[in-house]
Amino acid sequence: MAASDSQHSETLTHRLVLPRDANHHGTLYAGTLLSLALEAGYSSAYRAAGLDANLVLKRVLDLRCYVPVPIGRVVQIRGRQIHRGAAQIVVALWGTPLGNQKDPWMDGLMQFVHVAPDGSPEPLADDPADIPEALAQPWARLHERARKLLHVRR
């Protein structure tokens, strides 16, 4: 498998919230939020793992929505690898603040596993290691949350 050259970089996803994405309140439906978060998470994990990665979602460690998002709003989700094991990657997602807000509209943590053709876990090309450099916010806060959740949910 080709080694990654993007383990420490961010991905950026944008999406216009359309009427088909909304619930009966005219805001982003939770199912659509989960789908959008999964796409952003997979993109982040794929970029971190390398172009030959065969990733599957193992679990959503945490996904939080803080602010209702109305139809017509363009949302942005930043993603970054925050933990790496032998065959796994945990990515953090941060929905950048809407308008004049200072807090994110959503954030989340997802764990992906690199698998062989038979579906069994297979080591990634790069050595397993946690993220070595000091993480800036919001990644440091999400990294700490992931560390706690990975310990609890073995």
Buried (B, 14 or more C-beta within 10 A) or exposed (E): BEEBEBBBEBBEBEBEBEEEBBEEEEBBBEEBBBEBBBBBBBBBBBBBBBEEBBBEEBBBBBBEBEBBBEBEBEBBBBBBBBBBBBBBBBBBBBBBBBEEEEEBBBBBBBBBBBBEEEEEBBBBBBEEEEBEEEBEEBBBEBBEBBBEBBEEEE
